[in-house]
Amino acid sequence: MNPHHSVLGKENAILSGSGTDYYVADFEGSLSIKTVVSGCAVWQAGGREFTVHENSYLILNDRQRYTMTIESAKRVTTFCLFFRRGFVEDIFRTAVTRSTLLLDSPQEDLTELGFVERLESEHSPVLGLTRRLRAKLGANNAPEEILEDDFVSIAEAMINEHHAAASAAAKLPGARRSTRDELYRRLLRGRDYMLSSLDRPVRLTEAAQAACLSTYHFHREFRRLFGETPHQYLTRHRLERARLLLADDTSSVVDICLASGFESPASFSLLFRRHFGSSPTKFRQTARQISKIR
């Protein structure tokens, strides 16, 4: 936990910290997962900008140089996992290679997987497992061998998502695989833009522009890939972020409404009730009662 930066890539490691102002420039790390416990932080990598909120995570590949910035009136807490080089690749190789080959060549050179660098949302198993690991660390000082099991579970979930991404890209229109892959990456860029903008209004044209697609093309293929329109997707994730803030944040309901990208408290309350079955105020009261029992 919070080792010297020279350890990154040599061992599985966790970096976590809190603050209102923080800046790291042009840092090179190992394959990593960036999450935020509270607030939001911005990572810049590969000429792109990713804003990570409480209900999303960012994956960055090995040796990807990045800049990380926190500028907030409220305290922001980050929780980031760094994988030992070859750790995830070994799990992947073991999953796809016959046992006889594994026995004959246990130390074979590992090929870097090359994950799609992207934001993933609340429903990702990777994010759920990372939260579970953080909760375990908060409850006690877990031995390193137990934490290793968590890193294995998270790596397996990352590989499953990697496969799912390849399958999703294959279903997109296009005679060539390269065309389908490029369309998939552009749709992810538009989705990354929306997930980075949960705290402010976003127009469909802006997301399409971030994806380098025409507005209608982006809308049509986004719905084909994710099963809902960009507006439906964005609204759902804003509501889920609002739910997290209502349970853990002390800000007023109106402030949480605005921090979740909604402009009207009345429409926010209506949408929240439709989605979760209770008003924001009632949900908060219930969440606090449950917290007291625990």
C-alpha positions, 0 to 999 in steps of 0.5 A: 500500500502506497509504496515508492514509485520504483516498486510499480511494475515489479509488484502488485501495488495500491496507491491511495490518497486524499486531497484538494490539490494534486498534480503528477506530470508525465508519469509512466506506470504499469498496467493500472486501474484508476478509481475515485472513492469520493469526488473526481480526478482527471487523467490525461493520457494518449492525447485524451482527457478522462474524468473519473467519478465515484461510479467509473474506473479508468484502465491505462496500459503498461508504460502509458505516460499520463498526467493526473490532476485534482482541483477541488473545493472538497476533498478527493480520495483516489484508489488505484491498482498497479499490476506487476508486469506479466501478472495479468498476461500470465493469467490470460495465457493460463486461461487460453493455453492447453495444460500440456503446453503450460507444463512444457513451457511454464516460463514462456515469454508473455505477450502484452494484452493491450487493453482498450484504454477507456472508462468503464461504469458502475456495472463493471465487475472490475469496479465492484471487486476493486471496491471490495478490496478497498473495503477489506483494507479499511476493515483490517490490515489484510496480509499480502497473500490475501490481497494477491487473491483479490488482484487475481480476481480483478485481473480475471474480470479485466480479461473477461471484459477484454473478451467482451469488448472484442465480441461487441466490436465484432457485431458492429457493421463493417466488412473489415475487422479494422473498420469495426474495431475503429468504429468501436473505439470511436464509440468508446471515445464518445462514451468516455466523454459522457462518463467524464461529464456526469457533473455537467450538461452534455449535448449529443453533438458534443459526444458525437464530436468527441467520437469523430462521428456524425450525430446520427451515426453516433446515436444509431451505432451507440444504441446498437452497441450499448442497447440504449440511446446516449441520452438514456445511458447518460441519465442512468449513470448520472442517477447512479452517481447521485445515489452514491452521493446521497448515501455517502456525501453530506451535501444537500439534495439540490447540490447533489442534483447539480453535481450529477448534471441535472439542472432541475431539482424537480425533474431530478426527483421525478427521474430518481423516483422512477429509477429507484422507487423512492425520492432522493430524500427518502433514499438518503434517510433509508441509507443513513438508517442502514449505515447506523445499523451496520 
